[in-house]
């Protein structure tokens, strides 16, 4: 009965076309009739109702294309109706027909934006991670667990950025109806891989930050235990959501083979929302965790403010997580996935890049301090020839590298104030001294 209704609808449409014969040439009528005959039965009502509501006339192909192709709202309405009414195979047939019909018309694209964001963030973040590792090696001559975690996160992030760039080459950032149907399966597979990479990058980046905190404040037992429980929670969260994403549909191949009749899927919206909410809570937890220990440090107000600013870099990750959630809410109700999902993917990248930056920037402090000290020393040495003496150079080298501890007598031979050598050494191995002492005593207050 359903088929007969579709056939009657098709017959009525053909009669409508025939009634317009006196307005068009025979070849144009044949073209329109041929065009309509290629529309899948499930999409016929979408096409007829949509074109009538859009005010498009079926007098000729050029008239139809001039009405349909520049009208984004009409194309969105047709695409949504077809996706709701047809199986995936018929959707691709209808999409190919629309693509061929509008091939000569300009197509809005966010592909370049998504690609540029991935490249720009890579150019900023990867060198910073490399400098972090160099700074660690310069100061301690060894790598710590937090360094290894951030290296793993960075490698995974490089793959994630590559996935996004590859997607833009296949049509990610275009409106869904403008994507070549032959690329749709690959795009879904890339998005599927990107979801898993996002979870892994977040997991390793956050663990890196927690391990850094644990090393800096190792003298506090409650803090050490809190870090352990926090890391355990992150791992469990990551494993659970990796499982949910990997098996979001069964069989797994039906995630990109939407025509599979046995396809059953979980509530993806609920998974995505809950995952984003947990991520925001974790970000706030990481941001607030070191505050009690920082308040215990017997430092000058200036030094406390400086350290507070360094650790508050995590607030950027919180902000990006909340912005991403806003676009996730919008994405959950869209049928234009390759266009509307651009914001979700872009902000997901920004979020994980921020997490890695938050894990890396504090470790750069000794390197930056070393560079600024060398520059200031160079300027001072030009004004004081005595500081270029062989003895002073040797003493200065020992102070910076920390190979020997300076004494008051030795420093008195140098024209430098007796507190400078200790401060340089303290700045160069700031984080390692904190991890050993937990806090600076009154005699070492700066």
HUSUL-V366652 format. One record per residue. PSI is psi as a letter, one per 40 degrees, with the letter a starting at -180 (NA if undefined). OMEGA is omega in whole degrees, 0 to 359 (NA if undefined). D_FIRST is the distance of its C-alpha to the first C-alpha in Angstrom with 2 decimals. Layout:
psi: <PSI & PSI>
omega: <OMEGA & OMEGA>
d_first: <D_FIRST & D_FIRST>
This chain:
psi: <d & d & d & d & d & d & d & d & d & d & d & d & d & d & d & d & d & d & e & e & d & e & e & i & i & d & d & d & d & d & d & d & d & d & d & d & e & e & h & i & d & e & e & d & d & d & d & d & d & d & d & d & d & e & f & h & i & f & d & i & d & d & d & d & d & d & d & d & d & e & g & d & d & d & d & d & d & d & d & d & d & d & d & d & d & i & i & d & d & d & d & d & d & d & d & d & d & d & d & d & d & f & d & e & i & i & h & i & h & e & d & d & d & d & d & d & d & d & d & d & d & d & d & d & d & d & d & d & d & d & d & d & d & d & d & d & d & d & d & e & f & i & i & i & d & d & d & d & d & d & d & d & d & d & d & d & d & d & d & d & d & d & d & d & d & d & d & d & d & e & e & h & e & i & i & d & e & e & h & h & d & e & e & d & d & d & d & d & d & d & d & d & d & d & d & d & d & d & d & d & d & d & d & d & d & d & d & d & d & d & d & d & d & d & d & d & f & e & e & h & d & d & d & d & d & d & d & d & d & d & d & d & d & d & d & d & d & d & d & d & d & d & d & d & d & d & f & d & i & h & i & d & d & e & d & e & g & e & e & h & d & e & h & h & i & i & g & d & d & d & d & d & d & d & d & d & d & d & d & d & d & d & d & d & d & d & d & e & d & e & d & d & d & d & d & d & h & g & i & i & d & d & d & d & d & d & d & d & d & d & d & e & d & e & d & d & d & d & d & d & d & d & d & d & d & d & d & d & d & d & d & d & e & i & e & g & d & e & d & d & e & d & d & d & d & d & d & d & d & d & d & d & d & d & d & d & d & d & d & d & d & d & e & e & d & d & d & d & d & d & d & d & d & d & d & d & d & d & d & d & d & d & e & g & d & d & e & e & i & d & d & d & d & d & d & d & d & d & d & d & e & e & d & i & h & i & i & d & d & d & d & d & e & i & e & i & i & e & e & d & d & d & d & d & d & d & d & d & f & d & d & d & d & d & d & d & d & d & i & h & i & d & e & e & h & NA>
omega: <179 & 179 & 179 & 179 & 179 & 180 & 179 & 179 & 179 & 179 & 178 & 180 & 178 & 177 & 177 & 179 & 181 & 180 & 181 & 184 & 184 & 179 & 184 & 175 & 181 & 182 & 180 & 179 & 178 & 180 & 180 & 179 & 178 & 180 & 181 & 181 & 180 & 180 & 177 & 182 & 183 & 183 & 185 & 181 & 177 & 183 & 183 & 181 & 182 & 181 & 178 & 179 & 180 & 178 & 181 & 179 & 181 & 181 & 179 & 179 & 179 & 179 & 180 & 182 & 178 & 179 & 188 & 193 & 177 & 186 & 183 & 181 & 179 & 179 & 178 & 179 & 179 & 181 & 179 & 180 & 180 & 180 & 180 & 188 & 189 & 169 & 188 & 181 & 178 & 176 & 181 & 177 & 180 & 180 & 179 & 178 & 180 & 179 & 179 & 182 & 186 & 186 & 185 & 184 & 179 & 182 & 176 & 183 & 172 & 182 & 181 & 179 & 180 & 180 & 181 & 179 & 180 & 181 & 182 & 180 & 178 & 181 & 180 & 192 & 185 & 175 & 179 & 177 & 178 & 178 & 177 & 180 & 178 & 180 & 179 & 181 & 180 & 186 & 189 & 183 & 175 & 180 & 179 & 182 & 179 & 176 & 180 & 179 & 181 & 176 & 178 & 179 & 181 & 178 & 177 & 179 & 177 & 177 & 180 & 177 & 177 & 177 & 180 & 180 & 178 & 179 & 180 & 178 & 183 & 177 & 176 & 186 & 173 & 170 & 187 & 183 & 177 & 179 & 176 & 182 & 180 & 180 & 188 & 181 & 179 & 178 & 178 & 179 & 178 & 179 & 178 & 178 & 180 & 178 & 181 & 178 & 179 & 180 & 183 & 180 & 178 & 183 & 183 & 179 & 180 & 176 & 178 & 180 & 181 & 178 & 175 & 178 & 182 & 180 & 181 & 184 & 186 & 182 & 181 & 183 & 181 & 180 & 179 & 180 & 178 & 178 & 180 & 180 & 179 & 179 & 178 & 178 & 179 & 181 & 179 & 178 & 181 & 181 & 181 & 183 & 172 & 178 & 181 & 180 & 181 & 183 & 180 & 174 & 175 & 352 & 185 & 181 & 181 & 176 & 177 & 175 & 187 & 180 & 181 & 183 & 181 & 185 & 173 & 185 & 175 & 177 & 185 & 181 & 180 & 179 & 183 & 181 & 182 & 178 & 179 & 180 & 177 & 181 & 179 & 178 & 178 & 179 & 179 & 178 & 179 & 181 & 185 & 187 & 184 & 186 & 180 & 181 & 178 & 181 & 180 & 183 & 179 & 182 & 174 & 180 & 180 & 181 & 178 & 179 & 180 & 178 & 178 & 179 & 179 & 182 & 180 & 176 & 178 & 179 & 178 & 178 & 177 & 182 & 181 & 177 & 181 & 177 & 179 & 179 & 178 & 180 & 176 & 179 & 178 & 184 & 185 & 184 & 185 & 171 & 177 & 193 & 184 & 177 & 184 & 180 & 180 & 180 & 180 & 182 & 180 & 182 & 172 & 177 & 180 & 182 & 183 & 174 & 178 & 179 & 180 & 177 & 179 & 179 & 188 & 186 & 179 & 182 & 179 & 186 & 179 & 180 & 180 & 179 & 179 & 181 & 181 & 179 & 180 & 179 & 180 & 178 & 181 & 179 & 181 & 183 & 178 & 180 & 181 & 182 & 182 & 184 & 177 & 180 & 181 & 181 & 182 & 180 & 179 & 180 & 180 & 179 & 180 & 180 & 183 & 184 & 180 & 181 & 174 & 178 & 182 & 174 & 181 & 181 & 181 & 183 & 181 & 177 & 180 & 179 & 181 & 177 & 187 & 182 & 187 & 182 & 179 & 182 & 178 & 179 & 181 & 180 & 183 & 179 & 184 & 186 & 181 & 177 & 177 & 182 & 180 & 187 & 184 & 176 & 180 & 180 & 182 & 182 & 181 & 184 & 182 & NA>
d_first: <0.00 & 3.79 & 5.39 & 5.09 & 6.29 & 8.71 & 9.82 & 10.56 & 12.38 & 14.23 & 15.20 & 16.56 & 18.48 & 19.97 & 21.01 & 22.65 & 24.53 & 25.62 & 26.97 & 29.28 & 30.78 & 34.01 & 34.56 & 34.33 & 35.62 & 33.57 & 33.86 & 32.76 & 29.61 & 28.85 & 29.46 & 27.12 & 24.33 & 25.07 & 25.10 & 21.68 & 20.23 & 21.57 & 19.71 & 17.10 & 13.51 & 13.91 & 17.04 & 16.14 & 15.98 & 19.14 & 20.89 & 20.22 & 20.97 & 23.80 & 25.49 & 25.38 & 26.90 & 29.37 & 30.50 & 29.89 & 29.84 & 28.04 & 30.98 & 32.09 & 31.93 & 35.35 & 34.41 & 31.22 & 33.18 & 36.04 & 33.75 & 31.67 & 34.12 & 37.01 & 34.79 & 34.63 & 32.88 & 30.04 & 29.71 & 29.81 & 27.04 & 24.76 & 25.74 & 25.13 & 21.62 & 20.76 & 22.45 & 20.51 & 17.04 & 17.59 & 19.16 & 22.73 & 22.22 & 19.97 & 22.45 & 25.29 & 23.70 & 23.25 & 26.73 & 28.31 & 26.99 & 28.48 & 31.65 & 32.20 & 31.63 & 34.21 & 36.62 & 39.52 & 39.36 & 41.42 & 39.72 & 41.14 & 42.33 & 44.00 & 44.58 & 48.27 & 48.78 & 47.35 & 49.36 & 52.56 & 52.39 & 52.11 & 55.04 & 57.20 & 56.85 & 57.65 & 60.75 & 61.97 & 61.16 & 61.99 & 65.59 & 66.13 & 65.14 & 67.49 & 70.27 & 69.63 & 70.21 & 73.28 & 74.66 & 74.23 & 76.02 & 78.72 & 79.55 & 79.02 & 78.89 & 75.90 & 72.23 & 70.84 & 67.57 & 66.23 & 66.90 & 64.96 & 61.99 & 61.87 & 62.22 & 59.18 & 57.23 & 58.32 & 57.27 & 53.80 & 53.69 & 54.56 & 51.54 & 49.33 & 50.66 & 50.07 & 46.43 & 46.00 & 47.81 & 45.70 & 42.53 & 43.79 & 44.22 & 40.55 & 39.20 & 39.82 & 40.77 & 38.34 & 35.25 & 32.33 & 30.59 & 33.89 & 34.32 & 33.91 & 30.82 & 33.08 & 35.33 & 32.83 & 33.15 & 36.95 & 37.07 & 35.20 & 37.62 & 40.60 & 39.51 & 39.08 & 42.61 & 43.97 & 42.89 & 44.88 & 47.86 & 47.95 & 48.38 & 51.09 & 53.04 & 53.11 & 54.24 & 57.14 & 58.25 & 58.48 & 60.28 & 62.72 & 63.56 & 64.11 & 66.32 & 68.34 & 68.86 & 69.84 & 72.44 & 73.89 & 74.30 & 74.94 & 77.86 & 75.59 & 74.36 & 71.78 & 70.38 & 70.21 & 68.33 & 65.93 & 65.17 & 64.44 & 62.00 & 60.35 & 59.90 & 58.47 & 55.93 & 54.99 & 54.53 & 52.35 & 50.27 & 49.89 & 48.98 & 46.37 & 44.62 & 44.87 & 43.09 & 40.36 & 39.85 & 39.98 & 37.39 & 35.30 & 32.24 & 31.90 & 32.07 & 34.48 & 33.01 & 29.74 & 31.82 & 31.64 & 28.79 & 26.03 & 23.33 & 24.56 & 21.81 & 24.71 & 26.10 & 27.52 & 29.96 & 32.60 & 33.05 & 34.67 & 35.62 & 37.62 & 39.34 & 40.33 & 41.57 & 43.62 & 45.06 & 46.15 & 47.69 & 49.65 & 50.85 & 52.23 & 54.00 & 55.51 & 56.74 & 58.50 & 59.96 & 61.40 & 62.73 & 64.58 & 65.70 & 68.94 & 70.10 & 72.30 & 73.99 & 74.59 & 76.28 & 78.67 & 79.96 & 83.45 & 82.90 & 83.85 & 81.43 & 80.84 & 79.94 & 77.61 & 75.80 & 75.47 & 74.04 & 71.72 & 70.35 & 69.79 & 67.89 & 65.95 & 64.19 & 61.52 & 60.53 & 58.90 & 56.52 & 55.70 & 55.00 & 52.76 & 50.80 & 50.14 & 49.17 & 46.75 & 45.18 & 44.61 & 42.56 & 40.70 & 39.47 & 38.21 & 36.65 & 34.61 & 32.39 & 32.07 & 29.47 & 32.25 & 33.79 & 36.13 & 37.69 & 37.89 & 38.86 & 41.93 & 43.85 & 43.06 & 44.27 & 47.30 & 48.42 & 47.86 & 50.25 & 52.70 & 52.65 & 53.53 & 56.06 & 57.73 & 57.86 & 59.67 & 61.99 & 62.84 & 63.75 & 65.85 & 67.74 & 70.10 & 71.32 & 72.32 & 74.93 & 77.77 & 77.11 & 77.07 & 80.20 & 81.92 & 81.17 & 82.39 & 85.49 & 86.38 & 86.04 & 88.25 & 90.74 & 91.00 & 91.83 & 94.37 & 96.04 & 96.81 & 98.79 & 100.59 & 102.12 & 103.16 & 99.51 & 99.30 & 101.97 & 101.29 & 101.68 & 99.29 & 96.60 & 96.89 & 96.83 & 93.89 & 91.93 & 92.61 & 91.51 & 88.17 & 87.29 & 88.60 & 90.57 & 93.55 & 94.01 & 96.35 & 99.35 & 101.06 & 104.10 & 102.10 & 100.24 & 103.50 & 104.39 & 101.34 & 101.30 & 97.89 & 97.54 & 97.52 & 94.05 & 92.23 & 92.20 & 90.65 & 88.03 & 86.99 & 86.68 & 84.79 & 82.33 & 81.82 & 80.96 & 79.74 & 76.72 & 78.58 & 81.48 & 79.10 & 77.49 & 80.96 & 82.41 & 79.44 & 81.41 & 84.48 & 87.64 & 89.81 & 92.19 & 89.41 & 87.89 & 87.11>
